[in-house]
C-alpha cells in the first residue's frame, strides 16, 4: 500500500494544504470539494489580478479594483484560509511549517507560490529601481510618477525590460503623461521588444511611440544603477528620475529549501501530471512549476493548472491514474496604454485600439468567474469594477475625437515569428 493511501485511511477526511493563493492556488481550491479538509496558506490577505497592474501607473484602475479577499473566496469554496508565511515544506513528514512555528499536516500539498522579482544580480537594482510585480509595487510607481510629474523641468523615466510588463508599463506612462513629454528609455537585452512574439510587434510598438520622446535600447544590458543614473553595457550612462524594473521573475527560495528544486533560483520540476519529480505527495503549479514542455507564465495557464491539479489530487488520494496537463493556448492581449492594443495568436498579430475593450472584458468576466456576484461583497465589487471601466476607460475614449477615430483602425502586421 502506498504511504499516501495509508495516510488517507488513517484520516478519512483528507488533508490538502495549498501554499499560495493567486491564480493557480485559488483555482485549485475552488475545484476541490468540501468533503476534504483543505487549508489555503498565503502571506498576504488579497488575491491580486496581476495582468492589469500596469494600469495602476496611470490611475486607470485603483488598487482596490484589482484585489479580492482571499479569506472570503476560500470560505466561499468551503475551505480554511490561513494568513502566514511558509518557511518550509517537509514532505517526508507531510507537514508545512510556517515562519511563526505552526505545523500543518497534509496528505497532499499543492505548491503555487509563483515567482519573486529578479534583479539579475545587477548592483544597485534593489536600492534604486522600483519593482513591478504586485499591486502595492505598481501603485507605488504610480504615486512616484505623479509626484515627479508635478515638478518643473524635464522628466526622465527608464524602464528596464522590454517584455510584456515593460511595454505595458510604457503604454501607461504615455497614457497619462505624454503631454508632459517625459523622456522614456526602454532597455532590453534581446534584439527585439517583446521577445518570443512575432517581430512585427517590435515595429508596431516603435511606430506608435515615434511621436514621443521614447528611446529603445535593444541588445543592451543594465550593468549598474546608482542614484539617478543607469549604466549600460554599451558604455552609456543615462539620467533617470525614476527607474522601473520589469526584468523578470525568479523562483522563490522555498522551492530549494523544501527539496522541490535542486538549486536556488530554479523552478520545481514536475511530471506531465504536475506532480513533483522530487516528492510524490506534492504537486507544483503556476509559475513555480518547471513543466516538461515549457509554456508562457500566463494567468490563464495558471488557472488551467489549478483545475488539473485539483483533479489529480482527487485521483491520487483515491488511487486512480493521474491525467496529464494539456494546456489550451489562448490569444494574448498586449496593451500600449490608449495608443493601441495588440492581439497575438501564434504568428498573427492584429492591432487596434478597439481591442482594449476586449482586454477589459477579459478582466471583468474572469474576475466575475473567480468571485461570482452573489452576496453583498461580491456584488459591490462587480459593480465597482464596471463603474471604473466606464469612468476611466470608456468615457475618456469616447470623448476624445482622436481616440474615437482610431477605434476600428485594425491592422494585420506581417506574420513573421521572432527567432
N, C-alpha and C positions, 0 to 999 in steps of 0.2 A: 504494500500500500504506500502511495506517495506521502511524504510528510505533509503536503498541502491538504490532501483529503483526510489524513489522520487528524490534523488540527481542526478541520471543519467538523468532523464528527464529535470532537470534544466540545465544540462551541456551535450548537445548531444555528444560532443567529450569526451569520458570517460577518467577520470584521474586515472592513475595507477602509484603508486610510488613503486619502488623496492629498498629495503635497503640491500645492499650487492651485489657484482658483481663478485663472483668467480663461481664455477661450477653451483650451483643451481640458483643463481640470474641471471647470464648471460644466462643460458639456458631458463629461464622463459622469459626474454626479447626477445630472438631470436624467441620464439614461439608466441609472441603477435604481432598482425597485426599493420600496420602503421595507421589504422583508429583511433587508440587510442592515447591519449596524455600520453605517457609512459616516466617517468623520472627514471633513474637509479642513485642511490647515493652510492658512496663508498669513503672512506677516502684516498685511495691510487690510483695512476694512472694506475697500471698494474694488469691485470689478471695474476695469478700465477698457474703454473702446479705443484701442491704440491706433487703428487705421486712420483716424481723423484727428490725431493730436496736433498735426501741423496747423490746424485751423485755430488753435489757441494763440498762435503768433500774431494773427491779425484780429483776434477778438470775434471772429465769426461764430465761434462756439465758446461758451463759458465752461469752466471745469465741471460744473455740476451736471451738464448735459451728457458728458462722456463717462459718468460714473453711475454704478448701481451698487446697492448694499449687498455684499456677499452673504452676510448672515441671513438677510431676508430671502435671497434667491435659494440658498441652500436649505433653509427651513421650508420654503415652498415645495422643494423636492422631497421633503420628509426626512432630511438628514441633519447632522450636527455640524456647526461651524466652530472652529477654534482659531482665534487670532493669536498666532505665535510664530516665532522664527524657528525653523527646523535646523538643528545643529548637525544631526547625523541620522542616517537610516541604517539600522543594524539589522540587515536582512536575515543572517543566521539566527539571531534571537527573535526575529519577527517583531521588531518594535521601532517606532520613530521616537527620536529623542529631541526635545525642544531645548532652546537656549536657556530657558528658565527651569530646566531639570525635570520636566514631565516626560513620562514614558507612555506611549500609546501603542498597545499591541495590535497586530493585524494578522489576518490570514493572507491577504493580498494588499500590496501597496502600489498605487499608481502615482508616478512622479511626473509632474507637469510644471516644472519650475522656470521654464523659459530661459532667457539669457540675461547677461548684465553688460553694461557699457564697456566697450573695448577701446582703450586709448592707444593700443598697439605699442605700448612702452615709450611713446613719444615724450621726451622731457617737457615738463610744464603743462601738459594737456590736462591733467587732473586739476590743476590750480587755476589755469587761465581760460579754459574753454568750458562752455555750458553744454552739458549732455542733453540728448534728445531721445529719451527712452520712456518717459512716463508723463502723465498728466501734470504732476507737480513741476517737473523739469521744463516742459514746454510752456506752461503758464508763467514760470519764472522768466523764460526767454521773452515771452510777450510783454511782460511788465518792464523788463530791461529795455526792450526796443522802444516802447512808448516813452520811457524816461529819456532815453538818448535822443529821440526824435524831437523832443521839446527844446533841446539845447540849440543855440545858434551855431552856425558854421557847418562844415561838411560832416557827413556821417559815413563811416566805413564799416561794413559788415563782411566777415569771412565765414563761409560755410565749408567745413571740412567734410568731404564726401559728396560725390555727385551721383549717388544711387537714388533709390526711391525716396528715402527720407530727405536727402539733401535737395532734390528737385522740388519736392512738395513744400519744404521749408522756404525755398527761394520764391515759389509762387505766392506764398502768404505774405512774405516781406514786401513783394511788389504790389500785392493786392491793396495793402493799407498805406504803404509809404512811398510808392513810386513818384507821387507828386513832390515829395520831399527830396527826390533824386539822390538817394544814398548810393555810394559806390559799393557794389556787391561782387565779391570774388568767390568762385566755387572751385575747390581744389579736389581733383580726382586722380587717383593713381592709375586707373585704366586708360586706354586710348580713347574711350568714348564715355559720355554721360550714360547713366542707366545701364551699366554693363550687364550682359546677359539678355538684353532685349534687342529687338531689331534696331539696326544702326540709324534707321530713318528717324527714330525718336530723338537721337542726338541732334540731328539737323533741325528738327521741328522745334525743340526747346531753344536752341540758339536763335532761330529765326524769330520766335515770339519775344525773345528778350533783347533783340537787336536795337530797338528804340531807346533802351535804357542803359545806364552805366553799369552793365553787368559784364564781368570778365570771367572766362572759363580757363582754368589751368589743368589740362588733362596730361596724363603721363607725368604727373608731378606728385611728390610726396611732401608732407609736412615733417620736417626734421626736428623742430624745436619751437616751443612757444615761450615767449616772455610777455611781460605786461605791455599790452597794446602792440605787440609785434608777432608776426607769424613768419618763421624761417622755412624756406622751401628747398627741395633737393636741387632745384635749378640754380641755387645760389642767391636767388632774390629774397629780399626781406620786405614784407608789406605791413603797412599800418592797419590795425584793427581796433575799432571801438568795441566790437562785440564779435567773439568767435563762437560759432555754433558747431558742436561736434556730432556729426551723424555718421561716424566712421565704422559702424557695425557693432555686433554683439559677440560676446564670447561666453563659454559655458561657465556657470557658477561653480565655485569650489566644492559645493555639496556633492556633486556627481563623483568627483575623485575621492573625496573624504569617505563617501559611503561605498566605494568599490564598484560603482557603476561605470566609471571610465578609468582608463589606465593612467592618464596624465592630467595634470591641472590644465584647464582651458580646453579640454577635449569634450565633445558631446558624447552621450552614452550610447554605445552600440546596441541595437535591438535586432531581433529577427523580423521576418516579414509579418509576423503576427503582433508586433510591438512589445513582445516580451523581452526583457533584458537578456543580453547574451552572457551576462556575468552572474545574475541572481534570478533563480527561477520563480520566486514569489514576488517579483517586481515587474511592472510594466512601465515603460517610459514613453511619453507622448509630447506633442507640441515641439517647440523649438529645441528642447533638450535632447530629443531623440536623433541619433545618427542612423538613418534608415539604410537598408542595403542598396537602395537606389535613391539617391538624394533628390529632394524636391524643395521648392522655394519655401521659406519660412513665412507663410501667409496665414492669416486668421482662419480662412475657410478650410485650409488643410488641417489646422489645429483642431477645429471643431469636428472634422471628419475622423481624425484620430481619436478624439474623445469618445465618439459614438462607438467606434470599432473596439477600443479598449474596454469600454463597459460591457460589450457583448462578450469579449474574450475573457474578462474576469468571471462572468457568469459561467462560461464554458469550462474554464479551468477549475472552478470550485465544484462543478458537477461531474468532472472527469471526461468531458466531451472534447472533441478535436477543436482546436482553435482555427479561426478563419484568417486568411491574410488580409492585411490592409491594402485596399485598392483605391488610391487617390483618384478623385474625379476632378480633372482640371477645369478651371473656370477662367473666363477672361479677366484681365487685370485692368483696373481703372486707376489712372495716374493723373493727379490734379496739378495744374500750374496756376494756382490761385484762380482769379477770374479771367485770366488771359486765354486759357484753353484747358481742355481735359482730353486725355488720350485713352482709348480702349485698345488693349493689346490682346490679341487672340492668336497664339502661335507666332507666325511671321507677319501677320497682318496687323496694321495699325490704322485706326480711324481716329481722326482728330476733329473735335467740335466743342465749342463752349457749352452747347446744349447737353452734352454728356455729363456735365456737373449735376444735373437733375437726377441722372441715373445713379451716380455715386451717392448722392444724398438719399435716394430711395433705398439703396442697399443698406445704408446706415439705419434708416428708420425701420425698415422691415425686419432686419436681423435683430435689432435691439428689442423689437416687439416680440420676436420669437424667443429671445433669451428671457425677457420679462413681460409675458403677456399682460395686456392692460386689464387685469382682473383684480379688483381691490383698489382702495383709495391711493396708496403709494404708487402702484404701477400705473394706474390711470393718470395720475397727476404727472408722473414722469413722461409718459407718452405725449400728453398734451403740451408739456413744456418743450419737448424736442420738436414737435411740429410747429409750435409758435415761433421758436428760434429760427427754424428753417425759413419760415415765411418772412420774418423781420430782417434777418441778416443775409439771406441769400436771394430769395425770390423778389422781394420788393426793390432792393438795390439794382438788381439786374434789369427789371422791367422799367425802372425809372431812368436808366442810362441808355440814351439813344445809340451810343457806340456799341455797348454790350448787346442790346436787343437786336441790332442789325447783324451781329455776328453769331447769333444763337444757332442758326441752322447752317452755318458755313462748314459743311462736312468736307473733309479731305481724306484721301486714301493714299498715304505715302507708299513708296516702293517697298515691296516685300523682301527686304534684304536682311538676313539674320546676322547678328553680331557674332563674329568668330571668337 
